[in-house]
């Protein structure tokens, strides 16, 4: 619940202001990354007040709290669904609950890279932009995989809850 409230705060207060100045979605919201030319155009649209606002509270308050809370939520949900579906702890996918924490680590690396991109005062290097874009894509990818695993586990759970045909046959 706290993760969702933090996301709501970002979507209602910080991202609209940042997106308006960038004239596109902020770096964090570009699921599949961005090109160097796109990143440079975005950075050139920022003024100092928006850069300061992007750095704090967006990058180093809300986007420090949110990845951790989201990882805890997704991981806890996976563990609960693994238990409800009776998937053994030695199963190949039983450690999938760690994937949200991998996404969290890439989110933190993304934040650091974005900080260096927007705070440098000039155009960031092509390598820095590529690294930031890569971190964004990996964060998104691991988060999507986590949600897909949760969805699959939920379907398995629902399927296991359905009465089997043998249980529905009259005895006699």
Buried (B, 14 or more C-beta within 10 A) or exposed (E): EEBEEBBEBBEEBBBEBBBEBBEBBBBBBBEEBBEBEBBBBBBEEBEEEBBEBBBEBBBEBBBBBBBBBBBBBBBEBBEBBBEBBEBEEEEEEEEBBEBBBBBBBBBBBBBBBBBBBBEEEEBBEEEBBBBBBBBBBBBBBBBEBBBEBBEBBBEBBEEEEEEEEEEEEEEE
